[in-house]
Amino acid sequence: MAELSVQIGKLALKNPVMTASGTFGYGIEYADLMDITRLGGIFVKGTTEQPREGNDYPRMAETPSGMLNAVGLQNKGADYFVEHIYPAIKDIDTNMMVNVSGSSIETYVACAEKIAALDKIPAIELNISCPNVKQGGMAFGVTACGAAEVVRAVRKVYPKTLIVKLSPNVTDITEIARAVEAEGADAVSLINTMLGMAIDAERRKPLLSTITGGLSGPCVKPVALRMVWQTYKAVKIPIIGLGGISNWKDAVEFMLAGATAIQIGTYNFVDPTVGIQVIDGLNDYCDRHGFHSVKELTGALEV
Amino acid sequence: MKKYMLDLRVTENVRPHAQYCLLKLTSEDQLPDMLPGQFVEVRVDHSPSTFLRRPISINFVDREKNELWLLIQLVGDGTRQLAEARVGDLINVVLPLGNGFTLPTEEIPTKRLLLVGGGVGTAPMLYLGACLKAKGYEPIFLLGARSAGDLQQLADFQRIGAIYATTEDGSYGEKGYVTNHSILNQLDFDQIYTCGPKPMMMAVAKFAHAKQIACEVSLENRMACGIGACLCCVEKDKTGHNVCVCKEGPVFNIEQLSWLS
């Protein structure tokens, strides 16, 4: 048995395998199908200060080895989360973390403050990379200056572990990563979805109500892996790698490229128990290759 | 209801029509409880152009044979791959998902119930009809299709209740759409259940509302997770809020939706 625990800022994870925001609900949806407490952590659905209806249907289009979504951060707002959802998830025996989004600096800060007050939420993931909302979201995440500004403001009100989720829809992701590191982010997670599009040729219409949407699934993995590798060389803070992970081997690859931990997203829709299989597979891999701790994998790529 | 992820074994793959397959699946253990109107998410392996599970309504549950029936319309690469399943193959399913139809709770069954199915939307009506018959009701089926050959499982429906049908080309039953069928003016119904193409269900919902007949519809919006996690399959409720068809539905009372306004 290898040591699977890892550390992200002040956040201790029993293993490096977590589920990505927007792909695993609030965790409880999957409790019938598996032991969700075996996961290192669960990032719950993106939450904003005020309720959001999200975008119009249709919001999803399947693509080869992946899917496009244009959900648009539908959620019932931070107050509803605090009053109704938090009580139902706070005693789940793993790290329950909130993905925080906003449409302005003020709304990011207000949402982060509300979540900061919750004892059993040890970390937030600041979403500056959602491609599906008109205001805020990705707008902050595509310039170093915008990313720095929102992280600086949230850092002032959020003392616990602050993870910043980065957008791949940029020329140089390392520039953004360095900017948020400089403002005190404890870690970065990458990548969020890639801006994409799907068309129904017969009807000559877009498949999404928003025309464009966020691409995820195994098809984005090579891009995500490349960005994790580049970011690993550019920053000192831990990296949480995600983008198309669908088995333990993918997880190993992300760790070798520089990730300290990983998230599984879209593949949960295909196999909700994939996270458990990845945990077991990481352990076997470490045993097989003589690693005493999974931490030894981070950045162990031989080039 | 507790959900399960199970590997079910194919006992039969019936191909009644070029565009349909009927998969009969079993398990070594007793199949879980399932309600009419609920659905399952079927994993599709060996289909390179598709990725997600396919949401398929529960067509019938044969408790004696411990079989789950799925009537699948072949609409794309995923469903075509499913139709290739051979007897003995294992198919991974998550079930039961969503909420079923509301069954009447009278002690003595007196209500007259109409079950309207169009196209592959006839699938859940078979299991619903069987459950209603088991409660002592005499369900009446109104089934619609393009042509006679597209009407599936007529012998199975016949064993459960009376069938009225429409086809667009008039090759079976009355010519036209289900909402034009003469039976709607001949009998008074207390409850309508419907599943099929959205325009058909909207027309049925409007008919029911005008006649003040309680009506439930079963939607089939495009889904990813099937469990309420991804929020892709939304429909507007009557207050204008987006609700997940997979979790809050797929069966809705028409008064819950925005269709009538």
Interface residues (C-beta under 8 A of the other chain):
Chain A: G22 T23 F24 G25 E29 Y30 D32 L33 K45 E53 G54 Y57 P58 R59 M60 A61 E62 T63 P64 S65 G66 M67 N69 V71 Q74 G217 P218 T266 N268 F269 V270 D271 P272 T273
Chain B: K2 K3 Y4 M5 R43 P48 S49 T50 F51 L52 R53 V94 N221 R222 M223 A224 C225 G226 I227 G228 A229 C230 L231 C232 C233 V234 E235 G240 H241 N242 K247
